[in-house]
Amino acid sequence: MISPEDKLLLDKAYDAIKLSERRNIPRFLGFLNEHESLYLQRNLPKSADICFFGGYPDATRLMLGAGAEEEDFPITALQLSYKPEYELRHRDFLGALMGLGIRRDTVGDILTGQGRTVIFVREDIVPYMLSNVDKIGRVGVKIGYADLSDLPVPDDFDEQVFTLSSLRLDAFVAHAANLSREKAARLIKNEMVTVDHVTENGVAFQLFEGATVTIRKYGKFVLTALLGTSRKGKLRIAVRHYR
């Protein structure tokens, strides 16, 4: 059953498409989170003149553009520079921006690096950010326009290898969260686990390469590759754990 939030999102997308067709101008929606963009990609007509873009090729948070090309998207990349000894994380930047009253849907990906972070934002909030962002927490920062040819490589994740008896969701959650299968099953049944940003309460759900599993209070895990089997016949998978 479609949730009220998803229905409202779909209605907004249809409105953007119709307005773009009527006026023959691009219309935009977002930034969207991963669930929202995936939901729209699956539920809007294949014939619709739309595309999704987040400011750079590997973006996670995307805008929907109706009647638009990538160069039309109102996205600007800003760079925040600070002393390299300060280990600022994604949540530090997001918390600071929300504290300034900036809406979440105007902020795209946040790429943290050593001594500098690039944030993709809607172009209409750029003047406000340039005038008001000078600290992240207690750390002083300098803000300016980013060079898209030199983006930081995010360092807020760990690469891991899991060895599992199967690709069942409960087996994966138990290993990822260091829990018993019973406790992992309880998390799943209590709707504390999502697969590709949709709540999944089936303990026997079979995961697949590329799946994103988010476990409330434990983080986000992406199954990046199937690595074959061990000598004992167990499955080996590569997993990226976002801190």
C-alpha positions as CSV (number, residue, x, y, z in Angstrom):
1,M,0.0,0.0,0.0
2,I,1.3,3.4,-0.9
3,S,2.1,5.7,2.1
4,P,0.7,9.2,2.3
5,E,4.2,10.6,1.9
6,D,4.9,8.6,-1.2
7,K,1.6,9.6,-2.7
8,L,2.3,13.3,-2.0
9,L,5.7,12.9,-3.6
10,L,4.3,11.3,-6.7
11,D,1.7,14.0,-7.0
12,K,4.4,16.7,-6.8
13,A,6.4,14.9,-9.5
14,Y,3.4,14.7,-11.8
15,D,2.7,18.4,-11.2
16,A,6.3,19.3,-12.2
17,I,6.0,17.2,-15.4
18,K,2.7,18.8,-16.4
19,L,4.0,22.3,-15.7
20,S,7.1,21.7,-17.7
21,E,5.1,20.4,-20.6
22,R,2.6,23.3,-20.5
23,R,5.2,26.0,-20.2
24,N,8.0,24.3,-22.1
25,I,10.5,25.1,-19.3
26,P,12.4,22.8,-17.0
27,R,10.9,22.1,-13.5
28,F,12.7,20.6,-10.6
29,L,11.9,18.6,-7.5
30,G,14.3,17.8,-4.6
31,F,16.9,17.1,-3.4
32,L,15.4,13.7,-2.9
33,N,16.6,11.0,-0.5
34,E,17.5,7.5,-1.8
35,H,14.0,6.1,-1.1
36,E,12.3,9.0,-2.8
37,S,14.3,9.0,-6.0
38,L,14.1,5.2,-6.3
39,Y,10.3,5.3,-5.7
40,L,9.8,7.9,-8.4
41,Q,12.1,6.0,-10.9
42,R,10.0,2.9,-10.4
43,N,6.6,4.6,-10.5
44,L,6.7,7.4,-13.0
45,P,5.9,6.5,-16.7
46,K,9.0,5.4,-18.7
47,S,7.8,7.8,-21.4
48,A,8.0,10.8,-19.0
49,D,10.6,13.5,-20.0
50,I,12.5,13.4,-16.7
51,C,16.0,12.8,-15.5
52,F,17.7,12.6,-12.1
53,F,20.9,14.4,-11.2
54,G,22.7,15.3,-8.0
55,G,25.5,17.6,-9.3
56,Y,28.1,14.9,-10.1
57,P,28.0,11.4,-11.6
58,D,28.0,9.3,-8.4
59,A,25.6,11.4,-6.4
60,T,23.3,9.7,-3.8
61,R,20.8,12.6,-3.2
62,L,19.2,13.5,-6.5
63,M,16.9,16.1,-7.9
64,L,14.2,15.2,-10.4
65,G,14.3,17.4,-13.5
66,A,11.3,17.5,-15.8
67,G,12.1,18.6,-19.4
68,A,15.7,19.2,-18.3
69,E,19.3,18.3,-19.1
70,E,22.0,17.9,-16.5
71,E,23.4,21.4,-17.3
72,D,20.0,22.9,-16.4
73,F,19.9,21.7,-12.8
74,P,20.0,24.5,-10.2
75,I,22.8,22.9,-8.3
76,T,25.9,24.5,-6.9
77,A,28.9,22.9,-5.2
78,L,30.4,24.8,-2.2
79,Q,33.6,23.9,-0.5
80,L,34.2,24.4,3.2
81,S,37.9,24.4,4.2
82,Y,39.3,23.9,7.7
83,K,42.4,22.7,9.6
84,P,43.1,19.1,8.6
85,E,43.5,18.0,12.3
86,Y,39.7,18.4,12.8
87,E,37.9,15.2,11.9
88,L,34.5,16.6,10.9
89,R,31.9,14.1,9.7
90,H,28.8,14.2,7.5
91,R,26.5,14.6,10.6
92,D,28.5,17.6,11.8
93,F,27.9,19.5,8.6
94,L,24.3,18.4,8.3
95,G,23.5,19.4,11.9
96,A,25.1,22.8,11.5
97,L,23.1,23.5,8.3
98,M,19.8,22.4,9.8
99,G,20.7,24.6,12.8
100,L,20.8,27.6,10.5
101,G,17.2,26.8,9.3
102,I,18.3,25.4,6.0
103,R,15.8,22.8,4.7
104,R,17.0,19.3,4.1
105,D,15.6,19.2,0.5
106,T,17.9,22.0,-0.5
107,V,21.0,20.1,0.5
108,G,22.4,17.3,-1.6
109,D,25.5,15.1,-1.0
110,I,28.1,16.1,1.5
111,L,31.6,14.8,0.6
112,T,33.9,14.9,3.6
113,G,37.7,14.9,3.2
114,Q,40.8,15.8,5.1
115,G,40.6,19.5,5.7
116,R,37.9,20.2,3.2
117,T,34.3,19.2,2.5
118,V,32.2,19.8,-0.6
119,I,28.4,20.3,-0.2
120,F,26.0,20.3,-3.1
121,V,23.1,22.7,-2.6
122,R,20.2,24.3,-4.5
123,E,21.6,27.5,-6.1
124,D,18.9,29.6,-4.4
125,I,20.4,29.1,-0.9
126,V,24.0,29.8,-2.0
127,P,24.0,33.6,-1.0
128,Y,22.6,32.7,2.4
129,M,25.3,30.0,3.0
130,L,28.1,32.2,1.8
131,S,27.0,34.9,4.3
132,N,26.2,32.7,7.3
133,V,28.4,29.5,7.3
134,D,31.6,30.3,9.1
135,K,31.6,27.5,11.7
136,I,30.8,23.8,11.9
137,G,30.3,23.2,15.6
138,R,33.2,25.0,17.2
139,V,35.5,24.6,14.1
140,G,36.0,27.7,12.0
141,V,35.6,27.1,8.2
142,K,36.1,29.1,5.1
143,I,33.4,28.8,2.4
144,G,33.6,29.3,-1.3
145,Y,32.9,27.6,-4.6
146,A,34.2,24.1,-5.2
147,D,36.2,22.7,-8.1
148,L,34.2,19.8,-9.5
149,S,37.3,18.3,-11.1
150,D,38.8,17.8,-7.6
151,L,36.1,16.4,-5.3
152,P,37.1,14.8,-2.0
153,V,36.9,11.1,-1.7
154,P,34.5,10.4,1.2
155,D,36.2,8.8,4.2
156,D,33.1,8.1,6.3
157,F,32.8,4.4,5.5
158,D,34.7,1.1,6.1
159,E,35.1,-1.7,3.6
160,Q,34.4,-5.1,5.2
161,V,34.0,-8.7,4.1
162,F,31.1,-10.8,5.6
163,T,31.0,-14.6,5.6
164,L,27.4,-15.7,5.8
165,S,25.5,-19.0,5.7
166,S,23.1,-17.4,3.2
167,L,21.9,-14.0,1.9
168,R,18.8,-14.0,4.2
169,L,18.2,-10.6,5.7
170,D,18.3,-11.9,9.3
171,A,21.7,-13.5,8.7
172,F,23.0,-10.2,7.2
173,V,21.6,-8.1,10.0
174,A,23.0,-10.4,12.7
175,H,26.5,-10.2,11.3
176,A,26.3,-6.4,10.6
177,A,25.0,-5.5,14.0
178,N,26.9,-8.2,15.9
179,L,23.7,-9.7,17.2
180,S,22.2,-13.2,17.5
181,R,19.9,-14.3,14.7
182,E,17.0,-14.1,17.2
183,K,17.7,-10.4,18.1
184,A,18.3,-9.6,14.4
185,A,14.9,-11.1,13.5
186,R,13.3,-9.0,16.2
187,L,14.7,-5.8,14.7
188,I,13.4,-6.8,11.3
189,K,9.9,-7.7,12.6
190,N,9.8,-4.4,14.5
191,E,10.3,-2.5,11.2
192,M,13.8,-1.2,12.2
193,V,15.4,-2.4,9.0
194,T,15.1,-1.1,5.4
195,V,16.3,-2.6,2.1
196,D,16.9,0.0,-0.6
197,H,15.1,2.5,1.8
198,V,11.9,0.5,2.0
199,T,11.0,-1.2,5.3
200,E,11.4,-4.9,5.1
201,N,9.9,-7.1,7.8
202,G,10.6,-10.5,6.3
203,V,13.4,-12.3,8.0
204,A,14.0,-14.6,5.0
205,F,14.1,-11.8,2.5
206,Q,17.0,-12.6,0.0
207,L,19.5,-9.8,-0.4
208,F,21.3,-9.1,-3.7
209,E,24.4,-7.4,-5.0
210,G,24.0,-3.6,-4.7
211,A,21.4,-3.7,-1.9
212,T,21.5,-1.0,0.7
213,V,20.5,-2.2,4.2
214,T,19.9,0.4,6.9
215,I,19.6,-0.8,10.5
216,R,18.3,1.7,12.9
217,K,21.0,2.7,15.4
218,Y,23.6,0.6,13.6
219,G,24.1,2.4,10.3
220,K,23.9,1.8,6.6
221,F,25.5,-1.1,4.9
222,V,25.8,-1.6,1.1
223,L,26.4,-5.1,-0.3
224,T,28.9,-4.0,-3.0
225,A,30.0,-7.4,-4.4
226,L,29.5,-11.2,-4.2
227,L,32.9,-12.7,-3.7
228,G,32.1,-16.4,-4.0
229,T,32.2,-19.1,-1.4
230,S,34.7,-20.1,1.3
231,R,36.3,-23.5,1.6
232,K,33.5,-24.4,4.0
233,G,30.9,-23.4,1.5
234,K,29.8,-20.2,3.1
235,L,29.1,-17.0,1.1
236,R,31.7,-14.2,1.1
237,I,30.4,-10.7,0.3
238,A,32.0,-7.3,0.2
239,V,30.2,-4.7,2.3
240,R,30.6,-0.9,2.7
241,H,29.6,0.3,6.2
242,Y,28.8,4.0,6.5
243,R,29.7,5.4,9.9
